[in-house]
Amino acid sequence: MFRIEYIGNSPYINCLPSIYHHTLGSRDRFLILSSDGLYQYFTNEEAVSEVETFMSIFPEGDPAQHLVEEVLFRAAKKAGLNFHELLDIPQGDRRKYHDDVSIIILSSRKDMEIMDVESQLDRGILKFYPQTTKRST
């Protein structure tokens, strides 16, 4: 049975957002929005490099899905498993091997107007669902 040893103090989760302002420039090609599960296996620089490489090879592909798969590959390798062995583990039990991962990548392709996230939210292009954060064990 999977059991968390850390009890801690409540509240165990909160919905306080982390906000960072950045003015988009001509060199900005995409924005990675993700949960902390990505950063258990990637640094910021590695995630950006992985997306850049993927988008140059597969311009019509899904870089967010690619990053999720790479997290799973790295989690499997760390656990001494192959990718398919990790996927065969029931999802509830898989929490022993990796955290939940949510990734959205906003692309600013040349043929698209670069819009900030607030503008996309206002226009209904991007939906925002506040994410709760949990205390790491």
FIDRENGU-984633 format. One record per residue: x, y, z of N, C-alpha, C in turn; residue number from 1. Coordinates in nm, 4 decimals. Example, Ala and Ser with C-alpha at 12.3 -4.5 7.8 and 13.67 -1.06 7.14 Angstrom:
BEGIN
<site n_east="1.3190" n_north="-0.5690" n_up="0.7800" ca_east="1.2300" ca_north="-0.4500" ca_up="0.7800" c_east="1.3200" c_north="-0.3300" c_up="0.7800" i="1"/>
<site n_east="1.2850" n_north="-0.2250" n_up="0.7080" ca_east="1.3670" ca_north="-0.1060" ca_up="0.7140" c_east="1.2900" c_north="0.0030" c_up="0.7870" i="2"/>
//
This chain:
BEGIN
<site n_east="0.0845" n_north="-0.1176" n_up="0.0000" ca_east="0.0000" ca_north="0.0000" ca_up="0.0000" c_east="0.0889" c_north="0.1237" c_up="0.0000" i="1"/>
<site n_east="0.0519" n_north="0.2222" n_up="-0.0819" ca_east="0.1235" ca_north="0.3487" ca_up="-0.0892" c_east="0.0766" c_north="0.4359" c_up="0.0262" i="2"/>
<site n_east="0.1698" n_north="0.4854" n_up="0.1044" ca_east="0.1341" ca_north="0.5648" ca_up="0.2199" c_east="0.2263" c_north="0.6859" c_up="0.2299" i="3"/>
<site n_east="0.1707" n_north="0.8023" n_up="0.2502" ca_east="0.2498" ca_north="0.9234" ca_up="0.2666" c_east="0.2837" c_north="0.9377" c_up="0.4144" i="4"/>
<site n_east="0.4133" n_north="0.9461" n_up="0.4425" ca_east="0.4587" ca_north="0.9577" ca_up="0.5810" c_east="0.4403" c_north="1.1003" c_up="0.6350" i="5"/>
<site n_east="0.4548" n_north="1.2000" n_up="0.5476" ca_east="0.4463" ca_north="1.3392" ca_up="0.5910" c_east="0.3015" c_north="1.3781" c_up="0.6135" i="6"/>
<site n_east="0.2692" n_north="1.4242" n_up="0.7318" ca_east="0.1332" ca_north="1.4689" ca_up="0.7614" c_east="0.1239" c_north="1.6204" c_up="0.7437" i="7"/>
<site n_east="0.2194" n_north="1.6954" n_up="0.7999" ca_east="0.2237" ca_north="1.8402" ca_up="0.7825" c_east="0.1077" c_north="1.9103" c_up="0.8492" i="8"/>
<site n_east="0.0959" n_north="2.0371" n_up="0.8190" ca_east="-0.0110" ca_north="2.1200" ca_up="0.8736" c_east="-0.1054" c_north="2.1608" c_up="0.7623" i="9"/>
<site n_east="-0.2333" n_north="2.1688" n_up="0.7938" ca_east="-0.3282" ca_north="2.2133" ca_up="0.6930" c_east="-0.3156" c_north="2.3655" c_up="0.6782" i="10"/>
<site n_east="-0.3517" n_north="2.4236" n_up="0.5680" ca_east="-0.4120" ca_north="2.3590" ca_up="0.4528" c_east="-0.3064" c_north="2.2849" c_up="0.3703" i="11"/>
<site n_east="-0.3431" n_north="2.1690" n_up="0.3196" ca_east="-0.2511" ca_north="2.0868" ca_up="0.2415" c_east="-0.2367" c_north="2.1375" c_up="0.0988" i="12"/>
<site n_east="-0.3402" n_north="2.2047" n_up="0.0516" ca_east="-0.3353" ca_north="2.2610" ca_up="-0.0826" c_east="-0.3781" c_north="2.4066" c_up="-0.0755" i="13"/>
<site n_east="-0.3359" n_north="2.4841" n_up="-0.1743" ca_east="-0.3818" ca_north="2.6221" ca_up="-0.1832" c_east="-0.3954" c_north="2.6592" c_up="-0.3296" i="14"/>
<site n_east="-0.4566" n_north="2.7698" n_up="-0.3555" ca_east="-0.4761" ca_north="2.8127" ca_up="-0.4942" c_east="-0.4121" c_north="2.9491" c_up="-0.5185" i="15"/>
<site n_east="-0.3011" n_north="2.9760" n_up="-0.4501" ca_east="-0.2312" ca_north="3.1017" ca_up="-0.4708" c_east="-0.1467" c_north="3.0913" c_up="-0.5973" i="16"/>
<site n_east="-0.1740" n_north="3.1762" n_up="-0.6967" ca_east="-0.0995" ca_north="3.1660" ca_up="-0.8223" c_east="0.0407" c_north="3.2251" c_up="-0.8101" i="17"/>
<site n_east="0.1305" n_north="3.1737" n_up="-0.8904" ca_east="0.2617" ca_north="3.2345" ca_up="-0.9080" c_east="0.2525" c_north="3.3158" c_up="-1.0357" i="18"/>
<site n_east="0.2814" n_north="3.4441" n_up="-1.0260" ca_east="0.2663" ca_north="3.5312" ca_up="-1.1414" c_east="0.4009" c_north="3.5922" c_up="-1.1770" i="19"/>
<site n_east="0.4324" n_north="3.5887" n_up="-1.3068" ca_east="0.5547" ca_north="3.6478" ca_up="-1.3582" c_east="0.5187" c_north="3.7255" c_up="-1.4836" i="20"/>
<site n_east="0.5601" n_north="3.8506" n_up="-1.4914" ca_east="0.5306" ca_north="3.9337" ca_up="-1.6083" c_east="0.6521" c_north="3.9361" c_up="-1.6995" i="21"/>
<site n_east="0.6266" n_north="3.9181" n_up="-1.8285" ca_east="0.7330" ca_north="3.9214" ca_up="-1.9289" c_east="0.6759" c_north="3.9850" c_up="-2.0548" i="22"/>
<site n_east="0.7414" n_north="4.0863" n_up="-2.1055" ca_east="0.6988" ca_north="4.1477" ca_up="-2.2300" c_east="0.7518" c_north="4.0646" c_up="-2.3451" i="23"/>
<site n_east="0.6601" n_north="4.0196" n_up="-2.4322" ca_east="0.7001" ca_north="3.9361" ca_up="-2.5446" c_east="0.7809" c_north="4.0173" c_up="-2.6444" i="24"/>
<site n_east="0.8879" n_north="3.9552" n_up="-2.6915" ca_east="0.9729" ca_north="4.0188" ca_up="-2.7904" c_east="0.9757" c_north="3.9386" c_up="-2.9186" i="25"/>
<site n_east="1.0493" n_north="3.9871" n_up="-3.0158" ca_east="1.0548" ca_north="3.9217" ca_up="-3.1465" c_east="1.1220" c_north="3.7851" c_up="-3.1402" i="26"/>
<site n_east="1.2044" n_north="3.7607" n_up="-3.0386" ca_east="1.2734" ca_north="3.6315" ca_up="-3.0256" c_east="1.1900" c_north="3.5271" c_up="-2.9529" i="27"/>
<site n_east="1.0833" n_north="3.5681" n_up="-2.8868" ca_east="0.9970" ca_north="3.4741" ca_up="-2.8133" c_east="0.9123" c_north="3.3965" c_up="-2.9125" i="28"/>
<site n_east="0.9266" n_north="3.2635" n_up="-2.9127" ca_east="0.8549" ca_north="3.1803" ca_up="-3.0094" c_east="0.7453" c_north="3.0969" c_up="-2.9454" i="29"/>
<site n_east="0.7553" n_north="3.0717" n_up="-2.8158" ca_east="0.6521" ca_north="2.9931" ca_up="-2.7482" c_east="0.6604" c_north="3.0180" c_up="-2.5987" i="30"/>
<site n_east="0.5538" n_north="2.9789" n_up="-2.5303" ca_east="0.5449" ca_north="2.9903" ca_up="-2.3844" c_east="0.5039" c_north="2.8546" c_up="-2.3309" i="31"/>
<site n_east="0.5790" n_north="2.8037" n_up="-2.2347" ca_east="0.5468" ca_north="2.6755" ca_up="-2.1719" c_east="0.4757" c_north="2.7039" c_up="-2.0398" i="32"/>
<site n_east="0.3526" n_north="2.6584" n_up="-2.0289" ca_east="0.2780" ca_north="2.6643" ca_up="-1.9029" c_east="0.2689" c_north="2.5211" c_up="-1.8526" i="33"/>
<site n_east="0.3178" n_north="2.4960" n_up="-1.7326" ca_east="0.3163" ca_north="2.3566" ca_up="-1.6863" c_east="0.3088" c_north="2.3479" c_up="-1.5355" i="34"/>
<site n_east="0.2693" n_north="2.2305" n_up="-1.4919" ca_east="0.2715" ca_north="2.2001" ca_up="-1.3492" c_east="0.4134" c_north="2.1602" c_up="-1.3099" i="35"/>
<site n_east="0.4358" n_north="2.1471" n_up="-1.1812" ca_east="0.5710" ca_north="2.1175" ca_up="-1.1331" c_east="0.6194" c_north="1.9774" c_up="-1.1691" i="36"/>
<site n_east="0.5297" n_north="1.8894" n_up="-1.2147" ca_east="0.5708" ca_north="1.7544" ca_up="-1.2532" c_east="0.6730" c_north="1.7544" c_up="-1.3655" i="37"/>
<site n_east="0.6666" n_north="1.8540" n_up="-1.4540" ca_east="0.7649" ca_north="1.8652" ca_up="-1.5621" c_east="0.9041" c_north="1.8892" c_up="-1.5063" i="38"/>
<site n_east="0.9121" n_north="1.9709" n_up="-1.4023" ca_east="1.0418" ca_north="2.0163" ca_up="-1.3524" c_east="1.1067" c_north="1.9196" c_up="-1.2539" i="39"/>
<site n_east="1.0441" n_north="1.8056" n_up="-1.2311" ca_east="1.1116" ca_north="1.6982" ca_up="-1.1580" c_east="1.2149" c_north="1.6315" c_up="-1.2486" i="40"/>
<site n_east="1.1943" n_north="1.6434" n_up="-1.3800" ca_east="1.2811" ca_north="1.5748" ca_up="-1.4757" c_east="1.3477" c_north="1.6682" c_up="-1.5763" i="41"/>
<site n_east="1.3089" n_north="1.7951" n_up="-1.5811" ca_east="1.3651" ca_north="1.8920" ca_up="-1.6748" c_east="1.4015" c_north="2.0203" c_up="-1.6023" i="42"/>
<site n_east="1.5117" n_north="2.0821" n_up="-1.6424" ca_east="1.5378" ca_north="2.2201" ca_up="-1.6015" c_east="1.4613" c_north="2.3088" c_up="-1.6993" i="43"/>
<site n_east="1.4518" n_north="2.4376" n_up="-1.6704" ca_east="1.3885" ca_north="2.5304" ca_up="-1.7637" c_east="1.4566" c_north="2.5242" c_up="-1.9001" i="44"/>
<site n_east="1.5892" n_north="2.5261" n_up="-1.8979" ca_east="1.6671" ca_north="2.5268" ca_up="-2.0222" c_east="1.6460" c_north="2.3985" c_up="-2.1022" i="45"/>
<site n_east="1.6403" n_north="2.2836" n_up="-2.0339" ca_east="1.6169" ca_north="2.1563" ca_up="-2.1032" c_east="1.4782" c_north="2.1527" c_up="-2.1671" i="46"/>
<site n_east="1.3777" n_north="2.2039" n_up="-2.0955" ca_east="1.2412" ca_north="2.2051" ca_up="-2.1497" c_east="1.2348" c_north="2.2928" c_up="-2.2746" i="47"/>
<site n_east="1.2951" n_north="2.4111" n_up="-2.2686" ca_east="1.2963" ca_north="2.5009" ca_up="-2.3849" c_east="1.3695" c_north="2.4362" c_up="-2.5015" i="48"/>
<site n_east="1.4851" n_north="2.3778" n_up="-2.4761" ca_east="1.5628" ca_north="2.3128" ca_up="-2.5823" c_east="1.4845" c_north="2.1975" c_up="-2.6451" i="49"/>
<site n_east="1.4170" n_north="2.1187" n_up="-2.5623" ca_east="1.3392" ca_north="2.0052" ca_up="-2.6112" c_east="1.2251" c_north="2.0528" c_up="-2.7014" i="50"/>
<site n_east="1.1573" n_north="2.1601" n_up="-2.6611" ca_east="1.0475" ca_north="2.2137" ca_up="-2.7418" c_east="1.1011" c_north="2.2725" c_up="-2.8722" i="51"/>
<site n_east="1.2100" n_north="2.3479" n_up="-2.8648" ca_east="1.2693" ca_north="2.4057" ca_up="-2.9869" c_east="1.3059" c_north="2.2962" c_up="-3.0869" i="52"/>
<site n_east="1.3717" n_north="2.1930" n_up="-3.0391" ca_east="1.4124" ca_north="2.0829" ca_up="-3.1266" c_east="1.2909" c_north="2.0133" c_up="-3.1858" i="53"/>
<site n_east="1.1931" n_north="1.9820" n_up="-3.1019" ca_east="1.0731" ca_north="1.9134" ca_up="-3.1492" c_east="1.0001" c_north="1.9966" c_up="-3.2552" i="54"/>
<site n_east="0.9830" n_north="2.1264" n_up="-3.2285" ca_east="0.9092" ca_north="2.2119" ca_up="-3.3212" c_east="0.9835" c_north="2.2300" c_up="-3.4533" i="55"/>
<site n_east="1.1159" n_north="2.2234" n_up="-3.4512" ca_east="1.1907" ca_north="2.2367" ca_up="-3.5769" c_east="1.1798" c_north="2.1095" c_up="-3.6609" i="56"/>
<site n_east="1.1697" n_north="1.9936" n_up="-3.5955" ca_east="1.1600" ca_north="1.8666" ca_up="-3.6676" c_east="1.0155" c_north="1.8355" c_up="-3.7067" i="57"/>
<site n_east="0.9224" n_north="1.8648" n_up="-3.6163" ca_east="0.7796" ca_north="1.8358" ca_up="-3.6372" c_east="0.6973" c_north="1.9631" c_up="-3.6187" i="58"/>
<site n_east="0.6987" n_north="2.0552" n_up="-3.7159" ca_east="0.6300" ca_north="2.1843" ca_up="-3.6979" c_east="0.4795" c_north="2.1722" c_up="-3.6752" i="59"/>
<site n_east="0.4181" n_north="2.0650" n_up="-3.7200" ca_east="0.2742" ca_north="2.0463" ca_up="-3.6994" c_east="0.2455" c_north="1.9518" c_up="-3.5824" i="60"/>
<site n_east="0.3507" n_north="1.9076" n_up="-3.5132" ca_east="0.3346" ca_north="1.8134" ca_up="-3.4026" c_east="0.2869" c_north="1.8813" c_up="-3.2757" i="61"/>
<site n_east="0.2750" n_north="1.8039" n_up="-3.1698" ca_east="0.2263" ca_north="1.8522" ca_up="-3.0405" c_east="0.3419" c_north="1.8512" c_up="-2.9405" i="62"/>
<site n_east="0.4101" n_north="1.9641" n_up="-2.9213" ca_east="0.5251" ca_north="1.9664" ca_up="-2.8308" c_east="0.4879" c_north="1.9409" c_up="-2.6850" i="63"/>
<site n_east="0.3670" n_north="1.9754" n_up="-2.6445" ca_east="0.3248" ca_north="1.9485" ca_up="-2.5066" c_east="0.3158" c_north="1.7984" c_up="-2.4821" i="64"/>
<site n_east="0.2546" n_north="1.7266" n_up="-2.5755" ca_east="0.2452" ca_north="1.5810" ca_up="-2.5647" c_east="0.3845" c_north="1.5192" c_up="-2.5641" i="65"/>
<site n_east="0.4723" n_north="1.5732" n_up="-2.6482" ca_east="0.6104" ca_north="1.5235" ca_up="-2.6535" c_east="0.6792" c_north="1.5391" c_up="-2.5175" i="66"/>
<site n_east="0.6619" n_north="1.6541" n_up="-2.4531" ca_east="0.7231" ca_north="1.6745" ca_up="-2.3217" c_east="0.6675" c_north="1.5769" c_up="-2.2180" i="67"/>
<site n_east="0.5371" n_north="1.5528" n_up="-2.2217" ca_east="0.4770" ca_north="1.4558" ca_up="-2.1286" c_east="0.5400" c_north="1.3184" c_up="-2.1499" i="68"/>
<site n_east="0.5543" n_north="1.2776" n_up="-2.2757" ca_east="0.6143" ca_north="1.1473" ca_up="-2.3054" c_east="0.7598" c_north="1.1417" c_up="-2.2593" i="69"/>
<site n_east="0.8328" n_north="1.2516" n_up="-2.2761" ca_east="0.9720" ca_north="1.2557" ca_up="-2.2308" c_east="0.9814" c_north="1.2453" c_up="-2.0782" i="70"/>
<site n_east="0.8873" n_north="1.3089" n_up="-2.0078" ca_east="0.8832" ca_north="1.2950" ca_up="-1.8610" c_east="0.8639" c_north="1.1486" c_up="-1.8244" i="71"/>
<site n_east="0.7714" n_north="1.0814" n_up="-1.8934" ca_east="0.7461" ca_north="0.9404" ca_up="-1.8640" c_east="0.8673" c_north="0.8531" c_up="-1.8966" i="72"/>
<site n_east="0.9362" n_north="0.8823" n_up="-2.0077" ca_east="1.0585" ca_north="0.8081" ca_up="-2.0402" c_east="1.1627" c_north="0.8251" c_up="-1.9305" i="73"/>
<site n_east="1.1806" n_north="0.9490" n_up="-1.8839" ca_east="1.2805" ca_north="0.9763" ca_up="-1.7793" c_east="1.2408" c_north="0.9139" c_up="-1.6460" i="74"/>
<site n_east="1.1119" n_north="0.9166" n_up="-1.6143" ca_east="1.0644" ca_north="0.8545" ca_up="-1.4901" c_east="1.0863" c_north="0.7036" c_up="-1.4949" i="75"/>
<site n_east="1.0588" n_north="0.6426" n_up="-1.6108" ca_east="1.0795" ca_north="0.4981" ca_up="-1.6260" c_east="1.2273" c_north="0.4642" c_up="-1.6107" i="76"/>
<site n_east="1.3133" n_north="0.5401" n_up="-1.6761" ca_east="1.4577" ca_north="0.5143" ca_up="-1.6692" c_east="1.5072" c_north="0.5262" c_up="-1.5254" i="77"/>
<site n_east="1.4618" n_north="0.6289" n_up="-1.4546" ca_east="1.5027" ca_north="0.6491" ca_up="-1.3152" c_east="1.4598" c_north="0.5315" c_up="-1.2276" i="78"/>
<site n_east="1.3448" n_north="0.4717" n_up="-1.2597" ca_east="1.2928" ca_north="0.3593" ca_up="-1.1812" c_east="1.3480" c_north="0.2245" c_up="-1.2284" i="79"/>
<site n_east="1.4309" n_north="0.2263" n_up="-1.3332" ca_east="1.4852" ca_north="0.1008" ca_up="-1.3848" c_east="1.3845" c_north="0.0219" c_up="-1.4680" i="80"/>
<site n_east="1.2876" n_north="0.0931" n_up="-1.5251" ca_east="1.1838" ca_north="0.0307" ca_up="-1.6073" c_east="1.1950" c_north="0.0829" c_up="-1.7493" i="81"/>
<site n_east="1.1305" n_north="0.0133" n_up="-1.8435" ca_east="1.1179" ca_north="0.0741" ca_up="-1.9757" c_east="0.9846" c_north="0.1484" c_up="-1.9797" i="82"/>
<site n_east="0.9652" n_north="0.2276" n_up="-2.0836" ca_east="0.8480" ca_north="0.3135" ca_up="-2.0965" c_east="0.7174" c_north="0.2343" c_up="-2.0825" i="83"/>
<site n_east="0.7070" n_north="0.1217" n_up="-2.1524" ca_east="0.5826" ca_north="0.0438" ca_up="-2.1514" c_east="0.5577" c_north="-0.0244" c_up="-2.0168" i="84"/>
<site n_east="0.6639" n_north="-0.0638" n_up="-1.9478" ca_east="0.6469" ca_north="-0.1207" ca_up="-1.8129" c_east="0.5886" c_north="-0.0158" c_up="-1.7189" i="85"/>
<site n_east="0.6354" n_north="0.1089" n_up="-1.7323" ca_east="0.5812" ca_north="0.2165" ca_up="-1.6486" c_east="0.4333" c_north="0.2388" c_up="-1.6794" i="86"/>
<site n_east="0.3990" n_north="0.2397" n_up="-1.8086" ca_east="0.2594" ca_north="0.2621" ca_up="-1.8463" c_east="0.1679" c_north="0.1477" c_up="-1.8032" i="87"/>
<site n_east="0.2230" n_north="0.0278" n_up="-1.7845" ca_east="0.1434" ca_north="-0.0866" ca_up="-1.7396" c_east="0.1081" c_north="-0.0781" c_up="-1.5916" i="88"/>
<site n_east="0.1763" n_north="0.0074" n_up="-1.5177" ca_east="0.1465" ca_north="0.0251" ca_up="-1.3750" c_east="0.0188" c_north="0.1076" c_up="-1.3642" i="89"/>
<site n_east="-0.0785" n_north="0.0644" n_up="-1.2828" ca_east="-0.2024" ca_north="0.1422" ca_up="-1.2681" c_east="-0.1719" c_north="0.2860" c_up="-1.2264" i="90"/>
<site n_east="-0.2499" n_north="0.3806" n_up="-1.2786" ca_east="-0.2209" ca_north="0.5222" ca_up="-1.2573" c_east="-0.2063" c_north="0.5599" c_up="-1.1104" i="91"/>
<site n_east="-0.2903" n_north="0.5083" n_up="-1.0243" ca_east="-0.2784" ca_north="0.5415" ca_up="-0.8822" c_east="-0.1448" c_north="0.4988" c_up="-0.8239" i="92"/>
<site n_east="-0.0963" n_north="0.3825" n_up="-0.8661" ca_east="0.0323" ca_north="0.3325" ca_up="-0.8169" c_east="0.1497" c_north="0.4034" c_up="-0.8838" i="93"/>
<site n_east="0.1266" n_north="0.4605" n_up="-1.0015" ca_east="0.2334" ca_north="0.5300" ca_up="-1.0733" c_east="0.2802" c_north="0.6550" c_up="-1.0016" i="94"/>
<site n_east="0.2004" n_north="0.7048" n_up="-0.9073" ca_east="0.2402" ca_north="0.8238" ca_up="-0.8307" c_east="0.3702" c_north="0.8008" c_up="-0.7556" i="95"/>
<site n_east="0.4076" n_north="0.6756" n_up="-0.7359" ca_east="0.5352" ca_north="0.6449" ca_up="-0.6702" c_east="0.6528" c_north="0.6798" c_up="-0.7604" i="96"/>
<site n_east="0.6271" n_north="0.6922" n_up="-0.8908" ca_east="0.7342" ca_north="0.7102" ca_up="-0.9885" c_east="0.7413" c_north="0.8506" c_up="-1.0475" i="97"/>
<site n_east="0.6284" n_north="0.9196" n_up="-1.0566" ca_east="0.6288" ca_north="1.0561" ca_up="-1.1102" c_east="0.5044" c_north="1.1308" c_up="-1.0637" i="98"/>
<site n_east="0.5184" n_north="1.2625" n_up="-1.0601" ca_east="0.4086" ca_north="1.3507" ca_up="-1.0226" c_east="0.3164" c_north="1.3700" c_up="-1.1430" i="99"/>
<site n_east="0.1967" n_north="1.4215" n_up="-1.1190" ca_east="0.1079" ca_north="1.4570" ca_up="-1.2289" c_east="0.1749" c_north="1.5639" c_up="-1.3150" i="100"/>
<site n_east="0.1485" n_north="1.5611" n_up="-1.4440" ca_east="0.2088" ca_north="1.6574" ca_up="-1.5355" c_east="0.0998" c_north="1.7178" c_up="-1.6233" i="101"/>
<site n_east="0.0898" n_north="1.8495" n_up="-1.6223" ca_east="0.0003" ca_north="1.9231" ca_up="-1.7120" c_east="0.0855" c_north="2.0235" c_up="-1.7868" i="102"/>
<site n_east="0.0734" n_north="2.0243" n_up="-1.9201" ca_east="0.1554" ca_north="2.1136" ca_up="-2.0016" c_east="0.0700" c_north="2.1759" c_up="-2.1117" i="103"/>
<site n_east="0.0854" n_north="2.3064" n_up="-2.1284" ca_east="0.0260" ca_north="2.3797" ca_up="-2.2394" c_east="0.1397" c_north="2.4593" c_up="-2.3026" i="104"/>
<site n_east="0.1494" n_north="2.4548" n_up="-2.4339" ca_east="0.2504" ca_north="2.5350" ca_up="-2.5022" c_east="0.1783" c_north="2.6294" c_up="-2.5976" i="105"/>
<site n_east="0.1989" n_north="2.7588" n_up="-2.5749" ca_east="0.1422" ca_north="2.8608" ca_up="-2.6626" c_east="0.2492" c_north="2.8991" c_up="-2.7632" i="106"/>
<site n_east="0.2201" n_north="2.8797" n_up="-2.8890" ca_east="0.3154" ca_north="2.9079" ca_up="-2.9952" c_east="0.2878" c_north="3.0450" c_up="-3.0542" i="107"/>
<site n_east="0.3935" n_north="3.1159" n_up="-3.0879" ca_east="0.3783" ca_north="3.2446" ca_up="-3.1563" c_east="0.4420" c_north="3.2317" c_up="-3.2939" i="108"/>
<site n_east="0.3861" n_north="3.1406" n_up="-3.3736" ca_east="0.4365" ca_north="3.1191" ca_up="-3.5096" c_east="0.4335" c_north="3.2498" c_up="-3.5863" i="109"/>
<site n_east="0.5171" n_north="3.2606" n_up="-3.6875" ca_east="0.5299" ca_north="3.3839" ca_up="-3.7645" c_east="0.3986" c_north="3.4282" c_up="-3.8267" i="110"/>
<site n_east="0.3146" n_north="3.3326" n_up="-3.8645" ca_east="0.1895" ca_north="3.3687" ca_up="-3.9304" c_east="0.0781" c_north="3.4005" c_up="-3.8308" i="111"/>
<site n_east="0.1097" n_north="3.3976" n_up="-3.7012" ca_east="0.0105" ca_north="3.4297" ca_up="-3.5994" c_east="0.0486" c_north="3.5610" c_up="-3.5327" i="112"/>
<site n_east="-0.0507" n_north="3.6369" n_up="-3.4935" ca_east="-0.0256" ca_north="3.7577" ca_up="-3.4177" c_east="0.0132" c_north="3.7156" c_up="-3.2756" i="113"/>
<site n_east="0.1199" n_north="3.7743" n_up="-3.2230" ca_east="0.1601" ca_north="3.7425" ca_up="-3.0851" c_east="0.0649" c_north="3.8160" c_up="-2.9914" i="114"/>
<site n_east="-0.0022" n_north="3.7383" n_up="-2.9081" ca_east="-0.0946" ca_north="3.7957" ca_up="-2.8112" c_east="-0.0496" c_north="3.7551" c_up="-2.6710" i="115"/>
<site n_east="-0.0699" n_north="3.8422" n_up="-2.5759" ca_east="-0.0364" ca_north="3.8027" ca_up="-2.4401" c_east="-0.1462" c_north="3.7118" c_up="-2.3848" i="116"/>
<site n_east="-0.1162" n_north="3.6428" n_up="-2.2774" ca_east="-0.2085" ca_north="3.5448" ca_up="-2.2210" c_east="-0.3394" c_north="3.6097" c_up="-2.1782" i="117"/>
<site n_east="-0.3315" n_north="3.7306" n_up="-2.1210" ca_east="-0.4542" ca_north="3.7971" ca_up="-2.0772" c_east="-0.5469" c_north="3.8221" c_up="-2.1957" i="118"/>
<site n_east="-0.4922" n_north="3.8640" n_up="-2.3075" ca_east="-0.5717" ca_north="3.8863" ca_up="-2.4276" c_east="-0.6364" c_north="3.7561" c_up="-2.4749" i="119"/>
<site n_east="-0.5611" n_north="3.6461" n_up="-2.4691" ca_east="-0.6152" ca_north="3.5175" ca_up="-2.5101" c_east="-0.7269" c_north="3.4729" c_up="-2.4164" i="120"/>
<site n_east="-0.7109" n_north="3.5005" n_up="-2.2873" ca_east="-0.8169" ca_north="3.4673" ca_up="-2.1916" c_east="-0.9414" c_north="3.5496" c_up="-2.2210" i="121"/>
<site n_east="-0.9227" n_north="3.6809" n_up="-2.2469" ca_east="-1.0356" ca_north="3.7687" ca_up="-2.2748" c_east="-1.1119" c_north="3.7239" c_up="-2.3985" i="122"/>
<site n_east="-1.0401" n_north="3.6762" n_up="-2.4992" ca_east="-1.1025" ca_north="3.6349" ca_up="-2.6247" c_east="-1.1574" c_north="3.4928" c_up="-2.6197" i="123"/>
<site n_east="-1.1335" n_north="3.4211" n_up="-2.5100" ca_east="-1.1830" ca_north="3.2847" ca_up="-2.4982" c_east="-1.0990" c_north="3.1834" c_up="-2.5732" i="124"/>
<site n_east="-0.9800" n_north="3.2254" n_up="-2.6205" ca_east="-0.8911" ca_north="3.1339" ca_up="-2.6919" c_east="-0.8276" c_north="3.0367" c_up="-2.5937" i="125"/>
<site n_east="-0.7926" n_north="3.0864" n_up="-2.4776" ca_east="-0.7276" ca_north="3.0056" ca_up="-2.3751" c_east="-0.8188" c_north="3.0011" c_up="-2.2542" i="126"/>
<site n_east="-0.8437" n_north="2.8834" n_up="-2.2024" ca_east="-0.9253" ca_north="2.8676" ca_up="-2.0825" c_east="-0.8325" c_north="2.8579" c_up="-1.9617" i="127"/>
<site n_east="-0.8708" n_north="2.9182" n_up="-1.8524" ca_east="-0.7893" ca_north="2.9153" ca_up="-1.7315" c_east="-0.8634" c_north="2.8399" c_up="-1.6233" i="128"/>
<site n_east="-0.7983" n_north="2.7380" n_up="-1.5716" ca_east="-0.8509" ca_north="2.6620" ca_up="-1.4595" c_east="-0.7479" c_north="2.6710" c_up="-1.3491" i="129"/>
<site n_east="-0.7774" n_north="2.7402" n_up="-1.2388" ca_east="-0.6776" ca_north="2.7522" ca_up="-1.1328" c_east="-0.6324" c_north="2.6154" c_up="-1.0860" i="130"/>
<site n_east="-0.5012" n_north="2.5999" n_up="-1.0716" ca_east="-0.4449" ca_north="2.4722" ca_up="-1.0272" c_east="-0.4139" c_north="2.4817" c_up="-0.8798" i="131"/>
<site n_east="-0.4483" n_north="2.3782" n_up="-0.8084" ca_east="-0.4109" ca_north="2.3730" ca_up="-0.6689" c_east="-0.2713" c_north="2.3178" c_up="-0.6597" i="132"/>
<site n_east="-0.1982" n_north="2.3620" n_up="-0.5599" ca_east="-0.0639" ca_north="2.3094" ca_up="-0.5399" c_east="-0.0634" c_north="2.2260" c_up="-0.4145" i="133"/>
<site n_east="0.0180" n_north="2.1240" n_up="-0.4140" ca_east="0.0249" ca_north="2.0381" ca_up="-0.2970" c_east="0.1641" c_north="2.0430" c_up="-0.2378" i="134"/>
<site n_east="0.1712" n_north="2.0180" n_up="-0.1133" ca_east="0.2980" ca_north="2.0195" ca_up="-0.0439" c_east="0.3751" c_north="1.8935" c_up="-0.0800" i="135"/>
<site n_east="0.5002" n_north="1.9077" n_up="-0.1211" ca_east="0.5819" ca_north="1.7914" ca_up="-0.1586" c_east="0.6183" c_north="1.7130" c_up="-0.0356" i="136"/>
<site n_east="0.6329" n_north="1.5823" n_up="-0.0576" ca_east="0.6727" ca_north="1.4972" ca_up="0.0548" c_east="0.8186" c_north="1.4614" c_up="0.0432" i="137"/>
//
